[in-house]
Amino acid sequence: MSNLKDIKSEIEKYANDSNLTELQIVEKLEKHYFDKKVNANLKLYKLGKKKVREITKDLKISHRKFYQILEKKNIGYKKYNKSDLK
């Protein structure tokens, strides 16, 4: 519990020093760590060690969101087209 208090006090100190609120700081931290986790998973995806299903489950995002991230980072992927099956 003391670790959480330390984190809270550091966030409050940083909020006092900057023009940001505590909530804005937490949102920036969340975005930073999410991006860090995405990048780690993308490296494994490029190497073929991790599948889309596993990555989306780890990141708790939808498949569409993951493919959107791939397009944004210009990473090639194979699209599944249902119309070819007819």
Backbone torsions as a table, in degrees:
resi	resn	phi	psi	omega
1	MET	NA	-31.2	-179.3
2	SER	-67.2	-30.8	178.0
3	ASN	-63.6	-40.0	178.9
4	LEU	-65.5	-39.2	177.0
5	LYS	-63.6	-38.9	178.2
6	ASP	-63.0	-43.4	179.4
7	ILE	-64.0	-44.5	178.6
8	LYS	-60.9	-43.4	-179.2
9	SER	-66.2	-37.8	177.7
10	GLU	-65.1	-40.6	178.2
11	ILE	-64.5	-41.8	178.3
12	GLU	-64.0	-40.7	177.2
13	LYS	-61.8	-45.5	-179.3
14	TYR	-64.4	-38.8	178.6
15	ALA	-64.6	-37.8	177.9
16	ASN	-67.5	-35.8	-179.1
17	ASP	-77.3	-29.3	-177.4
18	SER	-107.6	179.5	178.7
19	ASN	-93.4	17.3	-177.3
20	LEU	-102.4	154.9	173.5
21	THR	-88.7	168.4	179.0
22	GLU	-61.1	-38.7	-179.1
23	LEU	-65.6	-39.9	178.0
24	GLN	-64.1	-37.5	178.7
25	ILE	-65.3	-44.4	179.9
26	VAL	-64.6	-38.5	178.2
27	GLU	-64.3	-40.6	178.5
28	LYS	-65.7	-40.1	177.5
29	LEU	-64.4	-41.1	179.1
30	GLU	-61.9	-44.8	179.3
31	LYS	-63.1	-42.4	-179.8
32	HIS	-60.3	-48.7	-177.1
33	TYR	-72.5	-30.4	175.4
34	PHE	-66.4	-45.4	178.7
35	ASP	-62.4	-38.1	178.5
36	LYS	-62.6	-43.1	179.6
37	LYS	-69.1	-37.6	177.4
38	VAL	-62.2	-46.6	-179.1
39	ASN	-61.7	-39.8	177.8
40	ALA	-64.1	-40.9	179.5
41	ASN	-71.3	-32.9	178.2
42	LEU	-66.1	-35.7	176.4
43	LYS	-61.8	-43.4	178.6
44	LEU	-67.9	-35.2	178.4
45	TYR	-65.1	-43.0	179.3
46	LYS	-62.3	-36.6	179.7
47	LEU	-78.9	-10.5	-179.8
48	GLY	81.5	16.4	-178.7
49	LYS	-89.4	-16.4	-178.3
50	LYS	-135.2	137.6	-178.9
51	LYS	-93.4	164.0	-179.1
52	VAL	-58.3	-42.7	-178.9
53	ARG	-58.6	-43.6	-179.9
54	GLU	-67.7	-40.0	-178.6
55	ILE	-67.0	-45.5	-179.0
56	THR	-65.9	-31.3	177.3
57	LYS	-70.1	-41.7	178.5
58	ASP	-65.1	-42.9	-176.8
59	LEU	-84.8	-11.4	-177.8
60	LYS	58.0	49.3	175.9
61	ILE	-129.1	166.7	179.1
62	SER	-81.0	164.3	178.0
63	HIS	-63.5	-39.5	179.7
64	ARG	-61.0	-41.6	178.5
65	LYS	-62.9	-39.7	179.4
66	PHE	-65.7	-43.7	178.6
67	TYR	-65.7	-31.4	175.4
68	GLN	-64.4	-41.0	177.6
69	ILE	-64.0	-40.9	178.9
70	LEU	-62.2	-43.0	178.9
71	GLU	-64.7	-40.2	-179.2
72	LYS	-63.1	-35.8	-178.5
73	LYS	-94.4	7.7	178.4
74	ASN	56.6	45.8	177.5
75	ILE	-105.0	126.6	-178.0
76	GLY	-72.3	144.4	176.2
77	TYR	-150.4	162.0	-177.8
78	LYS	-95.1	125.9	179.9
79	LYS	-89.7	139.8	177.3
80	TYR	-93.5	120.1	-176.6
81	ASN	-113.9	113.5	-177.8
82	LYS	-69.6	-27.2	-176.2
83	SER	-68.5	-21.8	178.7
84	ASP	-73.1	-16.5	-176.6
85	LEU	-77.8	-15.5	-175.8
86	LYS	-75.3	NA	NA
